[in-house]
Amino acid sequence: LESSAQQVGIRKTEFLPTLSLTGTGGVASLDRSLLFGSGKSSLYNFGPTLDIPVFQGGLLVSAVKKAKAAWQESVESYRGVLLTAVGEVDDSLLDLQILERQIKTQSLAFEAGEETFRAASLRYDKGLVSYIEVVDADRALLQARRVYNGLRGEQATTTVQLIQALGGQW
């Protein structure tokens, strides 16, 4: 974006006249044996050169328009990248909020599963129920733990995605 903006300025400066100072010097002789001797002729030329872009108006104007169009394209590209980045950050933050609520809910389900398993084990120890009820309670507890751990994994992945969306690297 900055480079495109600088190109517009460079193209505008091409409208300005340029002043150059040049100089040349040398020796000349009709006979090569006298080239470096006393019968030589010295040549010197020194002077300014002024270049005014009078008849290049259309070319220079179109170069400025082209540079401005490239700059505008860079601006729009930058806006698109910025909007994408903001959207990714927003999505990641929203996902983290949702996952936090789900983790709290699943944590309550896990605690309830532990209580159910303890109660089923006590009832089995007293001979009130069969071992199938203990196995079912244990299965429900393991399922709740599996879902909880899966949500924690998603939370870690979403946190990494948020860091990347904020410009961090993996």
PETAPE-V677960 format. One record per residue. N is the residue number from 1. RES is the residue in three letters. PSI is psi as a letter, one per 20 degrees, with the letter a starting at -180 (none if undefined). Layout:
BEGIN
((N:RES:PSI) (N:RES:PSI))
END
This chain:
BEGIN
((1:LEU:g) (2:GLU:g) (3:SER:g) (4:SER:h) (5:ALA:h) (6:GLN:h) (7:GLN:h) (8:VAL:g) (9:GLY:h) (10:ILE:g) (11:ARG:h) (12:LYS:h) (13:THR:i) (14:GLU:i) (15:PHE:h) (16:LEU:q) (17:PRO:q) (18:THR:p) (19:LEU:p) (20:SER:q) (21:LEU:p) (22:THR:q) (23:GLY:q) (24:THR:q) (25:GLY:q) (26:GLY:a) (27:VAL:q) (28:ALA:q) (29:SER:q) (30:LEU:h) (31:ASP:p) (32:ARG:h) (33:SER:h) (34:LEU:j) (35:LEU:g) (36:PHE:j) (37:GLY:b) (38:SER:i) (39:GLY:k) (40:LYS:r) (41:SER:p) (42:SER:p) (43:LEU:p) (44:TYR:q) (45:ASN:p) (46:PHE:p) (47:GLY:r) (48:PRO:q) (49:THR:p) (50:LEU:p) (51:ASP:o) (52:ILE:o) (53:PRO:m) (54:VAL:g) (55:PHE:j) (56:GLN:j) (57:GLY:g) (58:GLY:h) (59:LEU:g) (60:LEU:h) (61:VAL:g) (62:SER:h) (63:ALA:h) (64:VAL:g) (65:LYS:g) (66:LYS:g) (67:ALA:h) (68:LYS:h) (69:ALA:g) (70:ALA:h) (71:TRP:g) (72:GLN:h) (73:GLU:g) (74:SER:h) (75:VAL:g) (76:GLU:h) (77:SER:g) (78:TYR:g) (79:ARG:g) (80:GLY:g) (81:VAL:g) (82:LEU:g) (83:LEU:h) (84:THR:g) (85:ALA:g) (86:VAL:g) (87:GLY:g) (88:GLU:g) (89:VAL:g) (90:ASP:g) (91:ASP:g) (92:SER:g) (93:LEU:g) (94:LEU:g) (95:ASP:h) (96:LEU:h) (97:GLN:g) (98:ILE:g) (99:LEU:h) (100:GLU:g) (101:ARG:g) (102:GLN:h) (103:ILE:g) (104:LYS:g) (105:THR:g) (106:GLN:h) (107:SER:g) (108:LEU:h) (109:ALA:h) (110:PHE:g) (111:GLU:g) (112:ALA:h) (113:GLY:h) (114:GLU:g) (115:GLU:g) (116:THR:g) (117:PHE:g) (118:ARG:g) (119:ALA:g) (120:ALA:h) (121:SER:g) (122:LEU:g) (123:ARG:h) (124:TYR:g) (125:ASP:h) (126:LYS:i) (127:GLY:j) (128:LEU:h) (129:VAL:r) (130:SER:r) (131:TYR:i) (132:ILE:h) (133:GLU:h) (134:VAL:g) (135:VAL:g) (136:ASP:g) (137:ALA:g) (138:ASP:g) (139:ARG:g) (140:ALA:h) (141:LEU:g) (142:LEU:h) (143:GLN:g) (144:ALA:h) (145:ARG:h) (146:ARG:g) (147:VAL:g) (148:TYR:g) (149:ASN:h) (150:GLY:g) (151:LEU:h) (152:ARG:h) (153:GLY:g) (154:GLU:h) (155:GLN:g) (156:ALA:g) (157:THR:g) (158:THR:h) (159:THR:g) (160:VAL:g) (161:GLN:h) (162:LEU:g) (163:ILE:g) (164:GLN:h) (165:ALA:h) (166:LEU:i) (167:GLY:j) (168:GLY:r) (169:GLN:q) (170:TRP:none))
END
